[in-house]
Amino acid sequence: MKVIVVYYSKTGNTKSIAEIIAEKSKAKIIPINLFEKKGRGTEEERLKEAELFQLALDESENADLLFIGTSTSFKQAQSKIRRFTKSVNAKNIGLFCTFTKDVGITLTELEEILSENNITIIGMQEFGGLKTGQFKELVDEERKKYIKKAEKFAKQCLEKIKEP
């Protein structure tokens, strides 16, 4: 079974959740942005991100399950994830996002885009209450709650595609 996790992370929270989901589902993980980049980045960084974006599209095409993760920006998905979602061709998708206070339309807008393209969404999960880059600094007990939630989400999505 081919499982892919594609994500956009601005501060590291979405990256951390994506890594947990990838580990639980034995998935290949592909970021579509360079975490270290500041602002628009250099020409070299922009070219590398374009390569990652194309790799994510190519790898997703034959996947049995694709997880798409995004951080929330002004109550919506990151623009690069919206663009990826419009272009992706996958069988089954699980959507997840991270946010601090208000998730807004983050997952519903991605759900609408995918539905217009007749792509099956088998799960959606929000990971709220995370401040900028906070996941790595959480005390063990609090971090374990997020880990458990991410693992449960991955497991539920995997079970849905295994059903006859």
Short mmCIF file of the C-alpha atoms (twelve columns), coordinates in Angstrom:
data_MODEL
# 
_entry.id   MODEL 
# 
loop_
_atom_site.group_PDB 
_atom_site.id 
_atom_site.type_symbol 
_atom_site.label_atom_id 
_atom_site.label_alt_id 
_atom_site.label_comp_id 
_atom_site.label_asym_id 
_atom_site.label_seq_id 
_atom_site.Cartn_x 
_atom_site.Cartn_y 
_atom_site.Cartn_z 
_atom_site.pdbx_PDB_model_num 
ATOM 1   C CA . MET A 1   0.000   0.000  0.000  1 
ATOM 2   C CA . LYS A 2   1.364   3.415  -0.972 1 
ATOM 3   C CA . VAL A 3   0.735   6.190  1.549  1 
ATOM 4   C CA . ILE A 4   2.044   9.746  1.179  1 
ATOM 5   C CA . VAL A 5   1.985   12.686 3.606  1 
ATOM 6   C CA . VAL A 6   2.286   16.137 2.013  1 
ATOM 7   C CA . TYR A 7   2.386   19.167 4.268  1 
ATOM 8   C CA . TYR A 8   3.103   22.886 4.571  1 
ATOM 9   C CA . SER A 9   4.515   24.024 7.898  1 
ATOM 10  C CA . LYS A 10  5.266   27.614 8.813  1 
ATOM 11  C CA . THR A 11  6.526   27.183 12.390 1 
ATOM 12  C CA . GLY A 12  7.077   23.442 12.820 1 
ATOM 13  C CA . ASN A 13  3.774   22.368 14.379 1 
ATOM 14  C CA . THR A 14  2.318   20.925 11.163 1 
ATOM 15  C CA . LYS A 15  5.655   19.276 10.390 1 
ATOM 16  C CA . SER A 16  5.597   17.544 13.790 1 
ATOM 17  C CA . ILE A 17  2.038   16.269 13.288 1 
ATOM 18  C CA . ALA A 18  2.862   15.172 9.714  1 
ATOM 19  C CA . GLU A 19  5.838   13.173 10.992 1 
ATOM 20  C CA . ILE A 20  3.644   11.369 13.540 1 
ATOM 21  C CA . ILE A 21  1.048   10.527 10.874 1 
ATOM 22  C CA . ALA A 22  3.767   9.368  8.454  1 
ATOM 23  C CA . GLU A 23  5.357   7.129  11.078 1 
ATOM 24  C CA . LYS A 24  2.018   5.580  12.089 1 
ATOM 25  C CA . SER A 25  0.993   4.947  8.473  1 
ATOM 26  C CA . LYS A 26  4.480   3.991  7.202  1 
ATOM 27  C CA . ALA A 27  4.207   6.796  4.665  1 
ATOM 28  C CA . LYS A 28  6.636   8.749  2.562  1 
ATOM 29  C CA . ILE A 29  6.636   12.351 3.766  1 
ATOM 30  C CA . ILE A 30  7.058   15.359 1.474  1 
ATOM 31  C CA . PRO A 31  7.140   18.994 2.628  1 
ATOM 32  C CA . ILE A 32  6.124   21.519 -0.019 1 
ATOM 33  C CA . ASN A 33  7.834   24.456 1.620  1 
ATOM 34  C CA . LEU A 34  11.273  25.074 3.064  1 
ATOM 35  C CA . PHE A 35  10.827  25.591 6.782  1 
ATOM 36  C CA . GLU A 36  13.996  27.687 7.137  1 
ATOM 37  C CA . LYS A 37  13.120  30.116 4.341  1 
ATOM 38  C CA . LYS A 38  12.474  33.736 5.263  1 
ATOM 39  C CA . GLY A 39  10.033  35.783 3.207  1 
ATOM 40  C CA . ARG A 40  10.035  34.908 -0.492 1 
ATOM 41  C CA . GLY A 41  13.434  33.253 -0.138 1 
ATOM 42  C CA . THR A 42  16.261  33.112 -2.644 1 
ATOM 43  C CA . GLU A 43  15.893  32.013 -6.256 1 
ATOM 44  C CA . GLU A 44  17.496  28.705 -5.281 1 
ATOM 45  C CA . GLU A 45  14.988  28.200 -2.449 1 
ATOM 46  C CA . ARG A 46  12.051  28.987 -4.737 1 
ATOM 47  C CA . LEU A 47  13.326  26.465 -7.303 1 
ATOM 48  C CA . LYS A 48  13.718  23.827 -4.588 1 
ATOM 49  C CA . GLU A 49  10.159  24.450 -3.399 1 
ATOM 50  C CA . ALA A 50  8.896   24.121 -6.986 1 
ATOM 51  C CA . GLU A 51  10.694  20.757 -7.207 1 
ATOM 52  C CA . LEU A 52  9.137   19.617 -3.919 1 
ATOM 53  C CA . PHE A 53  5.692   20.713 -5.118 1 
ATOM 54  C CA . GLN A 54  6.056   18.700 -8.343 1 
ATOM 55  C CA . LEU A 55  7.457   15.689 -6.480 1 
ATOM 56  C CA . ALA A 56  4.446   15.779 -4.147 1 
ATOM 57  C CA . LEU A 57  2.058   15.856 -7.122 1 
ATOM 58  C CA . ASP A 58  3.886   13.019 -8.891 1 
ATOM 59  C CA . GLU A 59  4.087   10.801 -5.795 1 
ATOM 60  C CA . SER A 60  0.443   11.434 -4.881 1 
ATOM 61  C CA . GLU A 61  -0.915  10.264 -8.212 1 
ATOM 62  C CA . ASN A 62  -0.576  6.530  -7.524 1 
ATOM 63  C CA . ALA A 63  -1.021  6.653  -3.763 1 
ATOM 64  C CA . ASP A 64  -3.675  4.553  -2.081 1 
ATOM 65  C CA . LEU A 65  -3.914  7.219  0.610  1 
ATOM 66  C CA . LEU A 66  -2.719  10.811 0.662  1 
ATOM 67  C CA . PHE A 67  -2.628  12.934 3.800  1 
ATOM 68  C CA . ILE A 68  -2.539  16.695 3.215  1 
ATOM 69  C CA . GLY A 69  -1.581  18.921 6.131  1 
ATOM 70  C CA . THR A 70  -1.451  22.682 6.492  1 
ATOM 71  C CA . SER A 71  -0.980  25.332 9.075  1 
ATOM 72  C CA . THR A 72  -3.779  27.872 9.291  1 
ATOM 73  C CA . SER A 73  -3.123  31.395 8.077  1 
ATOM 74  C CA . PHE A 74  -5.781  34.044 8.650  1 
ATOM 75  C CA . LYS A 75  -8.370  31.305 9.254  1 
ATOM 76  C CA . GLN A 76  -7.661  29.468 6.001  1 
ATOM 77  C CA . ALA A 77  -5.252  26.967 4.472  1 
ATOM 78  C CA . GLN A 78  -1.871  28.144 3.226  1 
ATOM 79  C CA . SER A 79  -2.087  29.283 -0.413 1 
ATOM 80  C CA . LYS A 80  0.476   26.704 -1.568 1 
ATOM 81  C CA . ILE A 81  -1.648  23.907 -0.069 1 
ATOM 82  C CA . ARG A 82  -4.767  25.315 -1.743 1 
ATOM 83  C CA . ARG A 83  -2.890  25.297 -5.062 1 
ATOM 84  C CA . PHE A 84  -1.647  21.748 -4.431 1 
ATOM 85  C CA . THR A 85  -5.169  20.584 -3.567 1 
ATOM 86  C CA . LYS A 86  -6.499  22.025 -6.840 1 
ATOM 87  C CA . SER A 87  -3.861  20.105 -8.822 1 
ATOM 88  C CA . VAL A 88  -3.686  16.789 -6.983 1 
ATOM 89  C CA . ASN A 89  -5.072  13.572 -8.410 1 
ATOM 90  C CA . ALA A 90  -5.464  10.975 -5.657 1 
ATOM 91  C CA . LYS A 91  -7.863  8.191  -4.702 1 
ATOM 92  C CA . ASN A 92  -8.332  8.843  -0.993 1 
ATOM 93  C CA . ILE A 93  -7.367  11.863 1.076  1 
ATOM 94  C CA . GLY A 94  -7.114  12.619 4.769  1 
ATOM 95  C CA . LEU A 95  -6.912  16.326 5.609  1 
ATOM 96  C CA . PHE A 96  -5.387  17.830 8.736  1 
ATOM 97  C CA . CYS A 97  -4.463  21.273 9.978  1 
ATOM 98  C CA . THR A 98  -2.852  23.027 12.909 1 
ATOM 99  C CA . PHE A 99  -3.952  26.348 14.334 1 
ATOM 100 C CA . THR A 100 -3.645  28.556 17.394 1 
ATOM 101 C CA . LYS A 101 -7.124  29.951 18.154 1 
ATOM 102 C CA . ASP A 102 -9.505  29.792 15.205 1 
ATOM 103 C CA . VAL A 103 -9.468  27.202 12.445 1 
ATOM 104 C CA . GLY A 104 -11.817 29.272 10.276 1 
ATOM 105 C CA . ILE A 105 -12.506 27.639 6.900  1 
ATOM 106 C CA . THR A 106 -9.171  25.818 6.657  1 
ATOM 107 C CA . LEU A 107 -10.435 22.279 6.102  1 
ATOM 108 C CA . THR A 108 -13.829 23.100 4.607  1 
ATOM 109 C CA . GLU A 109 -12.264 25.071 1.747  1 
ATOM 110 C CA . LEU A 110 -9.923  22.160 0.954  1 
ATOM 111 C CA . GLU A 111 -12.855 19.757 1.184  1 
ATOM 112 C CA . GLU A 112 -14.794 21.854 -1.350 1 
ATOM 113 C CA . ILE A 113 -11.871 21.916 -3.789 1 
ATOM 114 C CA . LEU A 114 -11.401 18.150 -3.582 1 
ATOM 115 C CA . SER A 115 -15.141 17.461 -3.872 1 
ATOM 116 C CA . GLU A 116 -15.273 19.514 -7.072 1 
ATOM 117 C CA . ASN A 117 -12.582 17.181 -8.452 1 
ATOM 118 C CA . ASN A 118 -14.476 14.056 -7.299 1 
ATOM 119 C CA . ILE A 119 -11.752 13.024 -4.860 1 
ATOM 120 C CA . THR A 120 -12.787 10.995 -1.823 1 
ATOM 121 C CA . ILE A 121 -12.065 12.555 1.552  1 
ATOM 122 C CA . ILE A 122 -11.885 9.799  4.131  1 
ATOM 123 C CA . GLY A 123 -11.048 11.901 7.163  1 
ATOM 124 C CA . MET A 124 -10.411 15.387 8.505  1 
ATOM 125 C CA . GLN A 125 -8.681  16.346 11.733 1 
ATOM 126 C CA . GLU A 126 -7.890  19.655 13.422 1 
ATOM 127 C CA . PHE A 127 -5.025  20.141 15.873 1 
ATOM 128 C CA . GLY A 128 -5.815  23.360 17.703 1 
ATOM 129 C CA . GLY A 129 -4.385  25.372 20.531 1 
ATOM 130 C CA . LEU A 130 -0.790  25.269 19.303 1 
ATOM 131 C CA . LYS A 131 1.091   28.538 19.437 1 
ATOM 132 C CA . THR A 132 3.873   29.282 16.965 1 
ATOM 133 C CA . GLY A 133 6.373   26.420 17.026 1 
ATOM 134 C CA . GLN A 134 5.026   25.224 20.370 1 
ATOM 135 C CA . PHE A 135 4.699   21.475 19.712 1 
ATOM 136 C CA . LYS A 136 8.363   20.676 20.388 1 
ATOM 137 C CA . GLU A 137 8.268   22.611 23.679 1 
ATOM 138 C CA . LEU A 138 5.110   21.034 25.102 1 
ATOM 139 C CA . VAL A 139 5.424   19.092 28.319 1 
ATOM 140 C CA . ASP A 140 5.298   15.338 27.753 1 
ATOM 141 C CA . GLU A 141 1.721   14.891 28.960 1 
ATOM 142 C CA . GLU A 142 0.368   17.591 26.640 1 
ATOM 143 C CA . ARG A 143 2.475   16.447 23.674 1 
ATOM 144 C CA . LYS A 144 1.248   12.866 24.170 1 
ATOM 145 C CA . LYS A 145 -2.354  14.056 23.694 1 
ATOM 146 C CA . TYR A 146 -1.483  15.450 20.258 1 
ATOM 147 C CA . ILE A 147 0.548   12.350 19.365 1 
ATOM 148 C CA . LYS A 148 -2.332  10.065 20.341 1 
ATOM 149 C CA . LYS A 149 -4.796  12.177 18.351 1 
ATOM 150 C CA . ALA A 150 -2.543  12.127 15.250 1 
ATOM 151 C CA . GLU A 151 -1.959  8.376  15.504 1 
ATOM 152 C CA . LYS A 152 -5.699  7.742  15.907 1 
ATOM 153 C CA . PHE A 153 -6.443  9.874  12.843 1 
ATOM 154 C CA . ALA A 154 -3.870  7.980  10.753 1 
ATOM 155 C CA . LYS A 155 -5.215  4.626  11.930 1 
ATOM 156 C CA . GLN A 156 -8.839  5.552  11.180 1 
ATOM 157 C CA . CYS A 157 -7.949  6.686  7.657  1 
ATOM 158 C CA . LEU A 158 -5.946  3.517  6.993  1 
ATOM 159 C CA . GLU A 159 -8.817  1.358  8.218  1 
ATOM 160 C CA . LYS A 160 -11.235 3.109  5.851  1 
ATOM 161 C CA . ILE A 161 -9.192  2.263  2.770  1 
ATOM 162 C CA . LYS A 162 -8.714  -1.347 3.893  1 
ATOM 163 C CA . GLU A 163 -12.463 -1.951 4.177  1 
ATOM 164 C CA . PRO A 164 -13.852 -4.066 1.296  1 
# 
